[in-house]
Amino acid sequence: MTKSKIQIAILTLGLLTIALGIWTMLQIQTFILPSWHLVLILLPITLSIAFGLGFLAKKLFKLRWHTLTITSLIMTIVCLTFYISEYRPSYTIYIPDNYAGEVTLLVSKETNNDFNINKFGIGYINRKTFKNGFHTTVIKNKEDITNQIKNYNRGAYFSAGTLNLSLDYVTFTIPSYKENPAEISFDELININAIDTTRLWTK
């Protein structure tokens, strides 16, 4: 294989791994900004640094390869490393057909996750999944509505009442095309047995 063909192959590999890196960033479930903001912010910075390093490597080591080829090698290493570090298992969350509003995944002491959301928007996530992170597919009315979920938020709840609960959770909102449904407090959900407190992991 000639030198030019090798460089073309490296450039192609670089483009493919950049696409993989962009896809990985878009899968990240952010708690503040939408994931595409990560792409807009991090991608130009990473490309600029990689190009700078490629230029320096070419000058310092007197390489005959094009700067873009060296940049592609650097981006390939960076994007593959990023993909491996950001790998998370994927789970499917099932929403009741007529439900809209906030969904809460309470951290449980169980081994398995329970992502079959009840009619009050409650599901259960185990400590390992909560700690390590995860990717989701959200299903409602047998349709994938994942793209409608704007962001995910983590929170904590403390009750000084007779139950004396202190727990963690993840929330996200199922959009409603009608008036937003009224939110029900944790205390009310516990009182009406919408939350099974025996399943919860408490601090």
C-alpha positions as CSV (number, residue, x, y, z in Angstrom):
1,M,0.0,0.0,0.0
2,T,1.4,3.4,-1.0
3,K,2.0,6.2,1.4
4,S,-0.9,8.3,0.0
5,K,-3.3,5.4,0.3
6,I,-2.3,4.9,3.9
7,Q,-2.9,8.5,4.6
8,I,-6.3,8.4,2.9
9,A,-7.2,5.4,5.0
10,I,-6.1,7.2,8.2
11,L,-8.1,10.3,7.3
12,T,-11.2,8.1,6.6
13,L,-10.7,6.3,9.9
14,G,-10.4,9.7,11.6
15,L,-13.7,10.9,10.1
16,L,-15.5,7.7,11.1
17,T,-14.3,7.9,14.7
18,I,-15.2,11.6,14.9
19,A,-18.7,10.6,13.8
20,L,-18.6,7.9,16.6
21,G,-17.5,10.5,19.1
22,I,-20.4,12.9,18.1
23,W,-22.9,10.1,18.4
24,T,-21.5,9.2,21.8
25,M,-21.8,12.8,23.0
26,L,-25.4,12.9,21.8
27,Q,-26.3,9.8,23.8
28,I,-25.1,11.4,27.1
29,Q,-28.0,12.2,29.3
30,T,-27.2,15.6,30.7
31,F,-28.6,17.2,33.8
32,I,-28.3,20.9,32.8
33,L,-27.6,21.5,29.0
34,P,-28.9,19.4,26.1
35,S,-26.4,16.9,24.9
36,W,-26.0,18.6,21.5
37,H,-24.4,21.6,23.4
38,L,-21.6,19.2,24.3
39,V,-20.9,18.7,20.6
40,L,-21.0,22.4,19.8
41,I,-18.6,23.2,22.7
42,L,-16.2,20.2,22.9
43,L,-15.8,19.2,19.2
44,P,-14.2,22.5,18.0
45,I,-12.0,22.6,21.0
46,T,-10.8,19.0,20.6
47,L,-10.2,19.4,16.8
48,S,-8.2,22.6,17.4
49,I,-6.0,20.9,20.1
50,A,-5.6,17.8,17.9
51,F,-4.6,19.9,14.9
52,G,-2.1,21.9,17.0
53,L,-0.6,18.7,18.4
54,G,-0.4,17.3,14.9
55,F,1.4,20.4,13.6
56,L,3.9,20.3,16.5
57,A,4.5,16.6,16.0
58,K,5.2,17.1,12.3
59,K,7.7,19.9,13.0
60,L,9.4,18.3,16.0
61,F,9.8,14.8,14.5
62,K,10.2,16.1,10.9
63,L,7.4,13.8,9.7
64,R,6.6,13.7,6.0
65,W,3.0,13.0,6.6
66,H,0.4,15.7,6.2
67,T,-0.7,17.5,9.3
68,L,-4.3,16.4,8.8
69,T,-3.1,12.8,8.8
70,I,-1.5,13.2,12.2
71,T,-4.5,15.1,13.4
72,S,-6.7,12.2,12.3
73,L,-4.6,9.7,14.2
74,I,-4.9,11.8,17.3
75,M,-8.7,12.2,16.9
76,T,-9.0,8.5,16.4
77,I,-7.3,7.8,19.7
78,V,-9.3,10.5,21.5
79,C,-12.7,9.4,20.1
80,L,-12.2,5.7,20.7
81,T,-11.0,6.4,24.3
82,F,-14.0,8.7,24.8
83,Y,-16.4,6.0,23.4
84,I,-15.0,3.3,25.7
85,S,-15.1,5.6,28.8
86,E,-18.6,6.7,28.1
87,Y,-20.1,3.3,27.4
88,R,-23.2,2.8,29.4
89,P,-25.8,-0.1,29.4
90,S,-29.1,0.8,27.6
91,Y,-32.5,0.2,29.2
92,T,-36.1,0.6,28.1
93,I,-38.5,2.6,30.2
94,Y,-42.2,1.9,29.7
95,I,-44.6,4.7,30.3
96,P,-48.3,4.1,30.9
97,D,-50.3,5.1,27.7
98,N,-52.2,8.0,29.2
99,Y,-49.4,9.3,31.5
100,A,-47.8,12.8,31.2
101,G,-45.8,14.7,33.6
102,E,-42.8,14.0,35.8
103,V,-41.4,10.4,36.0
104,T,-39.3,9.6,39.1
105,L,-36.9,6.6,39.3
106,L,-36.3,6.0,43.0
107,V,-33.1,4.3,44.0
108,S,-33.9,0.8,45.3
109,K,-32.1,-1.8,47.3
110,E,-32.9,-4.4,44.8
111,T,-30.6,-6.1,42.3
112,N,-32.7,-5.4,39.2
113,N,-34.2,-2.2,37.8
114,D,-37.9,-1.8,37.5
115,F,-38.6,0.5,34.6
116,N,-42.2,-0.3,34.2
117,I,-43.5,3.1,35.4
118,N,-46.8,3.0,37.4
119,K,-49.7,5.3,36.8
120,F,-48.2,7.8,39.3
121,G,-45.0,8.1,37.3
122,I,-42.9,6.0,39.7
123,G,-40.2,3.4,38.8
124,Y,-37.2,1.9,40.6
125,I,-33.5,2.0,39.7
126,N,-30.9,0.0,41.5
127,R,-27.8,1.7,43.1
128,K,-25.4,0.4,40.5
129,T,-27.3,1.8,37.6
130,F,-27.9,5.1,39.4
131,K,-24.2,5.4,40.2
132,N,-22.7,4.3,36.9
133,G,-25.2,6.0,34.6
134,F,-27.3,4.5,31.7
135,H,-28.8,5.2,28.3
136,T,-32.6,4.9,27.9
137,T,-35.2,4.2,25.3
138,V,-38.5,5.6,26.5
139,I,-41.6,3.9,25.2
140,K,-45.2,5.2,25.4
141,N,-48.2,3.9,23.4
142,K,-45.8,1.4,21.8
143,E,-43.8,4.4,20.3
144,D,-40.3,5.5,21.0
145,I,-40.5,9.0,22.5
146,T,-36.9,9.2,23.7
147,N,-36.3,12.3,21.6
148,Q,-39.1,14.2,23.4
149,I,-37.2,13.9,26.7
150,K,-35.3,17.2,27.1
151,N,-33.1,16.3,30.1
152,Y,-32.7,14.2,33.2
153,N,-32.2,15.5,36.7
154,R,-30.9,13.9,39.9
155,G,-32.3,14.8,43.2
156,A,-32.6,13.8,46.9
157,Y,-35.5,13.6,49.2
158,F,-35.6,13.8,53.0
159,S,-38.6,13.2,55.3
160,A,-38.4,14.0,59.0
161,G,-41.7,12.3,59.6
162,T,-42.5,8.9,61.0
163,L,-40.8,7.2,58.0
164,N,-37.6,9.2,58.3
165,L,-36.7,8.6,54.7
166,S,-33.6,10.0,52.9
167,L,-33.2,8.8,49.3
168,D,-32.0,9.6,45.9
169,Y,-33.8,9.6,42.5
170,V,-33.6,10.5,38.8
171,T,-36.4,12.4,37.2
172,F,-37.5,13.4,33.7
173,T,-40.7,14.8,32.2
174,I,-43.1,13.3,29.7
175,P,-44.4,16.2,27.7
176,S,-48.1,16.9,27.7
177,Y,-49.9,18.6,24.8
178,K,-52.6,19.7,27.2
179,E,-52.4,21.6,30.5
180,N,-49.5,20.3,32.6
181,P,-50.8,17.9,35.3
182,A,-50.5,18.9,38.9
183,E,-47.5,17.4,40.7
184,I,-48.0,15.2,43.7
185,S,-45.5,15.4,46.5
186,F,-43.5,12.5,47.8
187,D,-45.4,12.5,51.1
188,E,-48.7,12.2,49.2
189,L,-47.4,9.5,47.0
190,I,-46.2,7.5,50.0
191,N,-49.6,8.0,51.8
192,I,-51.6,6.6,48.8
193,N,-49.1,3.7,48.4
194,A,-47.9,4.9,45.0
195,I,-44.4,4.4,46.4
196,D,-43.4,1.0,47.9
197,T,-41.1,2.2,50.7
198,T,-40.0,-1.4,51.4
199,R,-38.1,-1.4,48.1
200,L,-36.2,1.8,48.7
201,W,-32.5,2.2,49.5
202,T,-32.2,4.8,52.2
203,K,-29.1,6.6,53.3
